[in-house]
């Protein structure tokens, strides 16, 4: 008889999202992730953003949001009218996963780790992320990372 519930981490997977030179005030969504067959309820999202070359404003943020959809095949509903693919987006109602605080250091890396289980109990049939740059300047043209790792509870 099992007596422990342990979290099993799956393979880290990259989001498809273009953060290169993302303008201040602009939002970008990842391609949606089809979760209809794996049915994972929770994931950890890892983000690295690189500031632009002239230095962002100290104490500003890049905000990270969770997007969900009801059916990868039909796209009848997606948060804030998100599309299926990496594209610009305006956030109005998406669940905030968190924020990455930025200092005034030019060309620096800033890290964020977000647990989707903190904002929802189930990712649903499809999901993705959106990032809104409020750093005061465009992000760097390179050096960004956006990944996720499914966490599956297992009885052991």
C-alpha beads as a LAMMPS data file, in Angstrom:
LAMMPS data file: protein, C-alpha beads

156 atoms
155 bonds

1 atom types
1 bond types

-500.0 500.0 xlo xhi
-500.0 500.0 ylo yhi
-500.0 500.0 zlo zhi

Masses

1 110.0

Atoms # bond

1 1 1 0.000 0.000 0.000
2 1 1 1.368 3.420 -0.945
3 1 1 1.894 5.918 1.811
4 1 1 3.496 8.926 0.128
5 1 1 2.413 11.381 -2.545
6 1 1 5.528 12.624 -4.314
7 1 1 5.907 15.119 -7.157
8 1 1 7.431 13.618 -10.283
9 1 1 8.966 16.174 -12.622
10 1 1 8.705 15.643 -16.354
11 1 1 11.075 16.793 -19.108
12 1 1 11.671 20.545 -19.319
13 1 1 10.090 21.922 -22.503
14 1 1 10.553 25.307 -24.167
15 1 1 7.651 27.622 -24.937
16 1 1 7.508 29.158 -28.378
17 1 1 7.448 32.884 -27.561
18 1 1 9.328 35.767 -29.155
19 1 1 10.645 38.115 -26.475
20 1 1 13.435 39.603 -28.603
21 1 1 13.188 43.415 -28.552
22 1 1 9.719 43.320 -26.933
23 1 1 8.750 46.982 -26.583
24 1 1 7.961 48.612 -23.262
25 1 1 4.235 48.258 -22.567
26 1 1 3.831 45.442 -25.109
27 1 1 2.548 41.940 -24.394
28 1 1 3.465 38.688 -26.087
29 1 1 1.796 35.287 -25.811
30 1 1 3.417 31.890 -26.235
31 1 1 2.066 29.275 -28.565
32 1 1 -0.588 27.333 -26.686
33 1 1 0.446 23.950 -25.244
34 1 1 -1.880 21.023 -25.989
35 1 1 -2.579 19.361 -22.642
36 1 1 -5.642 17.398 -23.774
37 1 1 -3.926 13.997 -23.782
38 1 1 -1.349 14.393 -21.005
39 1 1 -3.934 16.084 -18.725
40 1 1 -1.281 17.494 -16.410
41 1 1 -2.773 19.716 -13.749
42 1 1 0.278 21.731 -12.782
43 1 1 3.564 23.041 -14.168
44 1 1 6.507 25.129 -13.080
45 1 1 7.275 27.974 -15.507
46 1 1 10.865 29.242 -15.784
47 1 1 11.551 32.628 -17.372
48 1 1 14.795 34.484 -18.016
49 1 1 14.592 37.922 -19.528
50 1 1 17.501 40.073 -20.612
51 1 1 17.301 43.843 -20.249
52 1 1 18.045 46.154 -23.119
53 1 1 21.343 47.867 -23.794
54 1 1 20.646 51.266 -22.249
55 1 1 19.364 50.007 -18.899
56 1 1 15.760 49.593 -17.783
57 1 1 14.115 51.583 -15.007
58 1 1 14.927 50.261 -11.519
59 1 1 12.008 48.722 -9.654
60 1 1 9.981 47.948 -12.769
61 1 1 8.540 44.578 -13.769
62 1 1 7.878 42.138 -16.551
63 1 1 4.539 40.542 -15.699
64 1 1 3.834 36.876 -16.451
65 1 1 0.276 35.579 -17.008
66 1 1 -1.406 32.200 -17.452
67 1 1 -3.511 31.668 -20.570
68 1 1 -5.942 28.752 -20.894
69 1 1 -8.150 27.328 -23.597
70 1 1 -11.036 24.897 -23.605
71 1 1 -10.239 22.816 -26.691
72 1 1 -7.036 22.722 -28.778
73 1 1 -8.955 21.463 -31.822
74 1 1 -11.554 24.216 -32.028
75 1 1 -10.208 27.215 -30.082
76 1 1 -13.741 28.141 -29.040
77 1 1 -12.380 29.860 -25.931
78 1 1 -8.954 31.162 -24.978
79 1 1 -8.121 33.690 -22.261
80 1 1 -8.156 37.290 -23.540
81 1 1 -8.766 36.085 -27.110
82 1 1 -5.330 34.479 -27.338
83 1 1 -4.453 32.759 -30.580
84 1 1 -2.893 29.338 -31.049
85 1 1 0.572 30.708 -31.836
86 1 1 3.261 33.074 -30.578
87 1 1 1.854 36.579 -31.151
88 1 1 1.214 40.005 -29.669
89 1 1 -1.545 40.089 -27.024
90 1 1 -3.323 42.604 -24.830
91 1 1 -3.963 41.281 -21.326
92 1 1 -7.277 42.117 -19.670
93 1 1 -8.398 39.081 -17.645
94 1 1 -5.582 36.523 -17.575
95 1 1 -4.535 35.075 -14.239
96 1 1 -1.250 36.642 -13.090
97 1 1 1.436 34.028 -12.422
98 1 1 3.774 36.663 -11.033
99 1 1 6.299 39.314 -11.967
100 1 1 10.015 39.541 -12.586
101 1 1 11.505 42.635 -10.977
102 1 1 14.077 44.440 -13.076
103 1 1 16.930 46.669 -11.883
104 1 1 18.535 49.494 -13.865
105 1 1 21.379 47.280 -15.123
106 1 1 21.776 47.144 -18.909
107 1 1 22.090 43.751 -20.634
108 1 1 21.415 41.855 -17.385
109 1 1 19.541 38.601 -16.875
110 1 1 16.479 38.536 -14.602
111 1 1 14.885 35.280 -13.442
112 1 1 11.415 34.148 -12.493
113 1 1 9.979 30.774 -11.443
114 1 1 6.226 30.388 -11.245
115 1 1 4.066 27.478 -10.096
116 1 1 0.747 27.341 -11.969
117 1 1 -0.645 25.509 -8.927
118 1 1 -0.484 28.827 -7.070
119 1 1 -3.228 30.308 -9.294
120 1 1 -5.278 27.320 -10.519
121 1 1 -5.910 23.685 -9.646
122 1 1 -5.987 22.563 -13.280
123 1 1 -4.265 23.806 -16.448
124 1 1 -7.118 22.540 -18.647
125 1 1 -6.998 21.138 -22.188
126 1 1 -4.581 23.805 -23.457
127 1 1 -2.537 26.526 -21.844
128 1 1 0.262 28.985 -22.370
129 1 1 1.792 32.137 -20.953
130 1 1 1.886 35.813 -21.766
131 1 1 4.561 38.306 -20.783
132 1 1 4.012 42.057 -20.597
133 1 1 7.139 44.204 -20.585
134 1 1 6.802 47.135 -18.173
135 1 1 10.551 47.660 -17.688
136 1 1 10.659 51.140 -19.210
137 1 1 12.520 50.039 -22.352
138 1 1 12.560 47.338 -25.009
139 1 1 13.986 43.977 -23.978
140 1 1 17.288 42.780 -25.418
141 1 1 17.336 41.222 -28.888
142 1 1 18.593 37.911 -27.450
143 1 1 19.216 35.955 -24.261
144 1 1 15.640 35.104 -23.215
145 1 1 14.410 31.712 -21.989
146 1 1 10.835 30.520 -21.421
147 1 1 10.354 26.881 -20.331
148 1 1 8.000 24.718 -18.344
149 1 1 8.157 21.449 -16.476
150 1 1 5.035 19.435 -15.707
151 1 1 4.707 18.287 -12.107
152 1 1 2.720 15.077 -11.628
153 1 1 1.702 13.838 -8.195
154 1 1 2.381 10.124 -7.820
155 1 1 1.421 7.757 -5.058
156 1 1 4.514 5.838 -3.909

Bonds

1 1 1 2
2 1 2 3
3 1 3 4
4 1 4 5
5 1 5 6
6 1 6 7
7 1 7 8
8 1 8 9
9 1 9 10
10 1 10 11
11 1 11 12
12 1 12 13
13 1 13 14
14 1 14 15
15 1 15 16
16 1 16 17
17 1 17 18
18 1 18 19
19 1 19 20
20 1 20 21
21 1 21 22
22 1 22 23
23 1 23 24
24 1 24 25
25 1 25 26
26 1 26 27
27 1 27 28
28 1 28 29
29 1 29 30
30 1 30 31
31 1 31 32
32 1 32 33
33 1 33 34
34 1 34 35
35 1 35 36
36 1 36 37
37 1 37 38
38 1 38 39
39 1 39 40
40 1 40 41
41 1 41 42
42 1 42 43
43 1 43 44
44 1 44 45
45 1 45 46
46 1 46 47
47 1 47 48
48 1 48 49
49 1 49 50
50 1 50 51
51 1 51 52
52 1 52 53
53 1 53 54
54 1 54 55
55 1 55 56
56 1 56 57
57 1 57 58
58 1 58 59
59 1 59 60
60 1 60 61
61 1 61 62
62 1 62 63
63 1 63 64
64 1 64 65
65 1 65 66
66 1 66 67
67 1 67 68
68 1 68 69
69 1 69 70
70 1 70 71
71 1 71 72
72 1 72 73
73 1 73 74
74 1 74 75
75 1 75 76
76 1 76 77
77 1 77 78
78 1 78 79
79 1 79 80
80 1 80 81
81 1 81 82
82 1 82 83
83 1 83 84
84 1 84 85
85 1 85 86
86 1 86 87
87 1 87 88
88 1 88 89
89 1 89 90
90 1 90 91
91 1 91 92
92 1 92 93
93 1 93 94
94 1 94 95
95 1 95 96
96 1 96 97
97 1 97 98
98 1 98 99
99 1 99 100
100 1 100 101
101 1 101 102
102 1 102 103
103 1 103 104
104 1 104 105
105 1 105 106
106 1 106 107
107 1 107 108
108 1 108 109
109 1 109 110
110 1 110 111
111 1 111 112
112 1 112 113
113 1 113 114
114 1 114 115
115 1 115 116
116 1 116 117
117 1 117 118
118 1 118 119
119 1 119 120
120 1 120 121
121 1 121 122
122 1 122 123
123 1 123 124
124 1 124 125
125 1 125 126
126 1 126 127
127 1 127 128
128 1 128 129
129 1 129 130
130 1 130 131
131 1 131 132
132 1 132 133
133 1 133 134
134 1 134 135
135 1 135 136
136 1 136 137
137 1 137 138
138 1 138 139
139 1 139 140
140 1 140 141
141 1 141 142
142 1 142 143
143 1 143 144
144 1 144 145
145 1 145 146
146 1 146 147
147 1 147 148
148 1 148 149
149 1 149 150
150 1 150 151
151 1 151 152
152 1 152 153
153 1 153 154
154 1 154 155
155 1 155 156
